[in-house]
């Protein structure tokens, strides 16, 4: 059994860290996760239902939940893409000339125009956007580009809480681009920490191209 202490960690960190561990376990093995709120326990339940893991939850105290996820045969088969072995699937993909892990998937780009996500509470929006970028950096299929403009330009600059996640995206092949006009207007030209500078022509080309455009803000 693997034990994870996720007390005090913001969504979606408990789910992502659980996913990293449980996908390396064998059928019948389990992960025990400690979280400090019911929403976190329910997020793990939804993850278990989607992936085929057996789920159990125990309330230890008013603010502590012990969640157990057990690897099932269904979950292992799903991880391997059905009853075929992983090697068979990889061979089939290679034979078709399709890069492994990208078969049938359309490329996408992410555009971010603010330093917070959604409307209403600004501080909550910053927490949500930080969580979005954290999760995005840990997806198996990263976006082809992430483009920052207007208030979003702050996220690729010195002082941003998301620099580590943006560097992880860049390391995995994602191009990080920030609007040069936006950097200049906000006095951030000398504070860019990750990626390169882009312009409105290139942003327009990206937004009207063939990629799926995802805009979380």
PAKEMAR-569095 format. One record per residue: residue number from 1; residue in three letters; y negated, x, z negated of N, C-alpha, C in turn. Coordinates in steps of 0.1 Angstrom, whole numbers. Atoms other than C-alpha are relative to their C-alpha. Layout:
<nunus>
> drenpa/loke/n_y/n_x/n_z/ca_y/ca_x/ca_z/c_y/c_x/c_z
> NUM/Ala/Y/X/Z/Y/X/Z/Y/X/Z
...
</nunus>
This chain:
<nunus>
> drenpa/loke/n_y/n_x/n_z/ca_y/ca_x/ca_z/c_y/c_x/c_z
> 1/Unk/12/8/0/0/0/0/-13/9/0
> 2/Unk/13/-7/-1/-35/12/9/-10/-9/-8
> 3/Unk/11/7/7/-64/2/-15/-13/5/5
> 4/Unk/14/-2/-4/-100/-1/-4/-9/-6/-10
> 5/Unk/10/6/9/-129/-6/-27/-13/-2/8
> 6/Unk/11/4/-8/-156/-24/-7/-11/-7/-8
> 7/Unk/10/6/9/-177/-35/-37/-14/5/4
> 8/Unk/14/-4/-2/-214/-35/-29/-3/3/15
> 9/Unk/2/-3/-14/-209/-30/9/-4/-12/8
> 10/Unk/5/11/-8/-228/-52/34/10/-3/11
> 11/Unk/-7/4/-12/-211/-72/61/-6/7/12
> 12/Unk/-14/2/-2/-195/-62/84/9/12/-4
> 13/Unk/-7/-13/4/-184/-29/67/14/-3/-6
> 14/Unk/-13/2/5/-155/-44/47/11/-3/11
> 15/Unk/-9/4/-11/-139/-59/78/3/12/9
> 16/Unk/-2/-11/-9/-144/-28/99/8/11/-6
> 17/Unk/-8/-10/7/-130/-4/73/14/-5/-2
> 18/Unk/-14/5/1/-100/-27/68/7/1/13
> 19/Unk/-6/0/-13/-94/-29/105/5/14/3
> 20/Unk/-4/-14/-3/-94/9/108/13/5/-7
> 21/Unk/-11/-4/8/-68/13/81/13/-8/4
> 22/Unk/-12/9/-2/-45/-17/88/7/2/14
> 23/Unk/-6/-2/-13/-40/-9/125/9/12/1
> 24/Unk/-9/-11/1/-22/23/115/12/-2/-8
> 25/Unk/-11/3/9/2/6/92/12/-6/8
> 26/Unk/-12/6/-6/38/-6/100/2/-14/-6
> 27/Unk/-3/14/4/52/-41/97/5/0/-14
> 28/Unk/-4/2/14/55/-52/61/-9/8/-10
> 29/Unk/9/-7/8/29/-27/48/-13/-9/-2
> 30/Unk/12/9/3/-4/-41/33/-11/9/-4
> 31/Unk/13/-6/5/-40/-33/25/-5/-9/-10
> 32/Unk/7/8/10/-56/-44/-7/-15/4/0
> 33/Unk/14/-2/-1/-93/-48/-5/-8/-7/-11
> 34/Unk/9/6/11/-118/-53/-34/-14/-3/6
> 35/Unk/14/4/-4/-150/-72/-25/-7/-8/-11
> 36/Unk/7/6/11/-177/-87/-46/-7/-13/3
> 37/Unk/5/14/-2/-184/-121/-30/9/-8/9
> 38/Unk/-10/9/-7/-166/-151/-15/-2/2/15
> 39/Unk/2/-1/-14/-182/-146/19/8/11/6
> 40/Unk/-8/-11/-5/-167/-112/23/15/-3/0
> 41/Unk/-14/3/0/-133/-125/13/3/-10/11
> 42/Unk/-3/9/-11/-136/-153/39/-1/7/13
> 43/Unk/1/-8/-13/-147/-128/66/14/7/2
> 44/Unk/-13/-7/-1/-114/-109/58/11/-11/4
> 45/Unk/-10/10/-3/-95/-142/60/-1/-3/15
> 46/Unk/1/3/-15/-109/-150/95/5/12/8
> 47/Unk/-6/-12/-7/-101/-114/106/15/-1/0
> 48/Unk/-15/1/1/-65/-119/94/5/-11/9
> 49/Unk/-5/11/-9/-61/-152/112/-1/3/14
> 50/Unk/2/-4/-14/-75/-138/144/10/10/5
> 51/Unk/-9/-11/-3/-52/-107/143/14/-2/-3
> 52/Unk/-14/3/3/-21/-123/129/5/6/-13
> 53/Unk/-4/-6/13/-21/-106/95/2/-11/-11
> 54/Unk/-2/9/11/-8/-124/64/-11/2/-10
> 55/Unk/12/-1/9/-37/-131/40/3/-7/-14
> 56/Unk/0/5/14/-39/-136/2/-12/4/-7
> 57/Unk/12/-3/7/-68/-137/-21/1/-4/-14
> 58/Unk/-1/3/15/-71/-135/-59/-14/2/-6
> 59/Unk/13/-2/7/-103/-141/-79/2/7/-13
> 60/Unk/-2/-8/12/-104/-114/-105/-11/-3/-11
> 61/Unk/11/3/9/-138/-122/-120/-10/-8/8
> 62/Unk/10/9/-7/-169/-142/-111/-5/7/12
> 63/Unk/6/-7/-11/-180/-115/-87/10/11/6
> 64/Unk/-9/-10/-6/-148/-97/-77/13/-7/5
> 65/Unk/-11/6/-7/-121/-107/-53/10/11/5
> 66/Unk/-10/-9/-5/-88/-89/-45/7/-7/12
> 67/Unk/-5/6/-12/-78/-96/-9/12/9/5
> 68/Unk/-11/-7/-5/-44/-86/5/3/-4/14
> 69/Unk/-4/3/-14/-36/-83/42/13/7/3
> 70/Unk/-13/-6/-3/0/-77/52/3/0/15
> 71/Unk/-3/-1/-14/11/-65/86/12/-8/4
> 72/Unk/-11/8/-4/33/-90/104/5/5/14
> 73/Unk/-5/-3/-13/55/-87/135/-10/-5/11
> 74/Unk/10/5/-9/30/-109/153/-12/9/2
> 75/Unk/12/-9/0/1/-86/144/4/13/8
> 76/Unk/-4/-12/-7/20/-55/156/2/-2/15
> 77/Unk/-1/4/-14/29/-72/189/-13/-2/7
> 78/Unk/14/2/-5/-7/-82/194/-7/13/3
> 79/Unk/7/-13/-2/-19/-47/189/6/8/12
> 80/Unk/-6/-7/-12/5/-35/216/-1/-8/13
> 81/Unk/2/8/-12/-5/-62/240/12/-9/4
> 82/Unk/-12/8/-3/27/-83/237/12/7/-4
> 83/Unk/-13/-6/3/63/-74/236/3/13/7
> 84/Unk/-2/-13/-6/59/-45/259/-5/11/-9
> 85/Unk/4/-11/8/55/-11/243/-14/5/4
> 86/Unk/13/-5/-3/21/6/242/0/9/12
> 87/Unk/-1/-9/-11/33/33/265/2/-7/14
> 88/Unk/-2/7/-12/45/8/291/-13/-6/5
> 89/Unk/13/6/-4/11/-9/290/-9/11/6
> 90/Unk/8/-11/-5/-7/25/295/4/4/14
> 91/Unk/-5/-4/-13/16/34/324/-5/-10/10
> 92/Unk/3/11/-10/9/0/341/-15/1/4
> 93/Unk/14/-1/-2/-29/5/337/-3/12/9
> 94/Unk/3/-12/-8/-28/40/351/5/-2/14
> 95/Unk/-5/2/-13/-6/29/380/-9/-8/9
> 96/Unk/9/8/-8/-32/4/390/-14/6/2
> 97/Unk/13/-8/-2/-60/30/388/-11/-6/-8
> 98/Unk/10/6/9/-78/12/360/-1/9/-12
> 99/Unk/1/-8/12/-92/33/331/6/-7/-12
> 100/Unk/-7/6/12/-72/27/299/-11/-6/-9
> 101/Unk/9/7/9/-89/2/276/-11/-8/6
> 102/Unk/11/7/-6/-112/-12/302/5/-10/11
> 103/Unk/-6/8/-11/-89/-33/324/-6/-14/-2
> 104/Unk/5/14/0/-105/-67/333/-13/-2/-8
> 105/Unk/12/2/8/-136/-61/312/-13/4/8
> 106/Unk/12/-2/-7/-171/-63/326/-9/9/-9
> 107/Unk/9/-9/8/-196/-36/315/-12/-8/-5
> 108/Unk/11/7/6/-225/-47/293/-10/10/-5
> 109/Unk/10/-7/6/-258/-35/281/-6/-8/-12
> 110/Unk/7/7/12/-277/-43/248/-14/3/1
> 111/Unk/14/-2/1/-314/-48/247/-6/-5/-13
> 112/Unk/5/3/13/-333/-48/214/-15/1/0
> 113/Unk/15/0/-1/-370/-58/212/-6/-2/-14
> 114/Unk/6/2/14/-375/-60/174/8/9/-10
> 115/Unk/-7/-7/10/-366/-41/143/7/-9/-10
> 116/Unk/-8/9/8/-350/-72/128/6/-10/9
> 117/Unk/-9/9/-8/-325/-98/140/-3/-15/-4
> 118/Unk/2/14/3/-333/-135/142/-14/-3/-5
> 119/Unk/13/4/5/-363/-155/129/1/-4/-15
> 120/Unk/0/4/14/-374/-163/94/-3/12/-9
> 121/Unk/2/-11/10/-369/-137/66/1/14/7
> 122/Unk/1/-13/-7/-380/-103/80/10/10/-6
> 123/Unk/-9/-10/6/-360/-82/54/14/-4/3
> 124/Unk/-13/5/-3/-329/-103/60/3/4/14
> 125/Unk/-1/-4/-14/-334/-97/97/3/14/2
> 126/Unk/-3/-14/-1/-334/-60/92/14/4/-4
> 127/Unk/-13/-2/5/-302/-61/72/10/-4/11
> 128/Unk/-9/5/-10/-286/-82/100/1/9/12
> 129/Unk/0/-9/-12/-296/-59/128/6/13/-3
> 130/Unk/-7/-12/4/-284/-28/109/15/-2/0
> 131/Unk/-14/4/-1/-251/-46/105/5/-1/14
> 132/Unk/-4/1/-14/-250/-54/142/2/13/7
> 133/Unk/-1/-13/-6/-256/-18/153/12/8/-6
> 134/Unk/-12/-6/6/-230/-6/128/13/-5/6
> 135/Unk/-12/6/-6/-204/-30/142/1/4/15
> 136/Unk/0/-4/-14/-214/-22/178/5/14/2
> 137/Unk/-4/-14/-1/-209/15/172/15/2/-2
> 138/Unk/-15/-1/3/-173/8/161/9/-8/9
> 139/Unk/-8/7/-10/-162/-14/190/8/9/8
> 140/Unk/-8/-8/-9/-135/-1/212/-6/1/13
> 141/Unk/7/-1/-12/-156/-9/242/-15/0/-3
> 142/Unk/15/-1/3/-192/3/237/-8/-4/12
> 143/Unk/9/4/-11/-221/-9/258/-3/12/9
> 144/Unk/3/-10/-9/-230/11/289/-14/6/-4
> 145/Unk/13/-4/5/-266/13/276/-5/-9/-12
> 146/Unk/8/8/10/-287/2/246/-14/4/3
> 147/Unk/14/-2/-4/-324/-2/255/-8/-6/-11
> 148/Unk/9/4/11/-351/-4/228/-14/-1/6
> 149/Unk/14/2/-4/-386/-18/235/-7/-8/-10
> 150/Unk/8/6/10/-415/-32/216/3/4/-14
> 151/Unk/-3/-4/14/-407/-33/178/14/7/-1
> 152/Unk/-14/-6/1/-371/-22/186/-1/15/2
> 153/Unk/1/-15/-2/-384/13/195/0/7/-13
> 154/Unk/0/-7/13/-387/21/158/15/4/-4
> 155/Unk/-13/-2/4/-349/20/155/6/13/5
> 156/Unk/-5/-12/-5/-343/51/176/-9/12/-5
> 157/Unk/9/-11/5/-370/71/157/2/4/-14
> 158/Unk/-1/-5/13/-373/91/126/-3/-11/-11
> 159/Unk/1/10/11/-368/70/94/8/-12/2
> 160/Unk/-9/11/-2/-345/45/110/13/1/-7
> 161/Unk/-13/1/7/-315/34/90/12/0/10
> 162/Unk/-11/1/-9/-295/31/122/3/12/9
> 163/Unk/-2/-12/-8/-297/66/136/14/5/1
> 164/Unk/-13/-4/0/-262/75/126/9/-9/9
> 165/Unk/-8/9/-9/-248/44/144/-4/3/15
> 166/Unk/5/-3/-14/-269/52/175/6/13/5
> 167/Unk/-6/-13/-3/-256/88/175/15/-2/3
> 168/Unk/-14/3/-2/-221/74/173/2/-6/13
> 169/Unk/0/6/-13/-227/52/203/-2/10/11
> 170/Unk/2/-11/-10/-241/81/222/12/9/2
> 171/Unk/-12/-9/-1/-211/103/214/11/-7/7
> 172/Unk/-11/7/-6/-188/76/227/-4/-5/15
> 173/Unk/3/2/-14/-206/75/261/-11/-11/3
> 174/Unk/11/10/-2/-234/49/256/-13/7/2
> 175/Unk/13/-6/-3/-268/58/270/-10/-8/-9
> 176/Unk/11/6/9/-296/52/244/-13/3/6
> 177/Unk/13/-1/-7/-330/45/260/-11/-7/-8
> 178/Unk/11/7/7/-364/37/244/-12/0/10
> 179/Unk/12/2/-9/-395/24/263/-11/10/-4
> 180/Unk/10/-10/2/-420/52/266/-14/-6/-4
> 181/Unk/13/6/3/-450/29/266/0/-6/-14
> 182/Unk/-1/5/13/-438/13/234/-1/11/-11
> 183/Unk/1/-11/9/-434/47/217/-14/4/-1
> 184/Unk/14/-5/-1/-469/57/228/-9/-10/-8
> 185/Unk/9/10/6/-485/24/217/1/0/-16
> 186/Unk/-3/0/14/-469/27/182/-1/14/-7
> 187/Unk/2/-13/5/-477/64/178/14/7/-4
> 188/Unk/-14/-5/4/-439/73/178/5/10/11
> 189/Unk/-4/-9/-11/-439/97/208/7/12/-5
> 190/Unk/-6/-13/5/-430/127/187/10/-3/-11
> 191/Unk/-9/4/11/-406/108/164/14/-5/5
> 192/Unk/-13/4/-6/-378/99/188/11/9/-5
> 193/Unk/-11/-8/5/-345/111/173/13/-1/8
> 194/Unk/-12/1/-7/-318/99/196/-2/-6/14
> 195/Unk/2/5/-13/-315/92/233/-12/5/8
> 196/Unk/11/-4/-8/-341/94/260/-10/-11/2
> 197/Unk/12/9/-2/-373/77/272/2/-7/14
> 198/Unk/-1/7/-12/-373/50/298/-13/-7/3
> 199/Unk/12/7/-4/-399/29/317/3/-14/4
> 200/Unk/-2/14/-3/-404/-8/326/7/-2/13
> 201/Unk/-8/2/-13/-391/-3/362/15/1/-3
> 202/Unk/-14/-2/3/-358/11/349/5/-11/-9
> 203/Unk/-5/11/9/-356/-16/322/2/-13/9
> 204/Unk/-1/12/-9/-362/-43/349/13/1/8
> 205/Unk/-12/-2/-8/-335/-28/371/13/-2/-9
> 206/Unk/-11/2/9/-311/-28/341/3/-15/-3
> 207/Unk/-1/14/4/-318/-64/331/4/-9/12
> 208/Unk/-3/8/-12/-314/-77/367/12/5/8
> 209/Unk/-12/-6/-7/-283/-56/376/12/-8/-3
> 210/Unk/-13/8/1/-246/-66/374/5/0/-14
> 211/Unk/-5/0/14/-241/-58/337/-3/-13/-7
> 212/Unk/3/11/9/-238/-85/312/-11/5/-10
> 213/Unk/11/-4/9/-270/-84/291/1/-7/-14
> 214/Unk/-1/5/14/-267/-89/253/-13/3/-7
> 215/Unk/13/-2/7/-299/-95/233/1/-7/-13
> 216/Unk/-2/6/13/-293/-100/196/-12/-4/-8
> 217/Unk/12/3/8/-329/-103/185/-8/-12/5
</nunus>
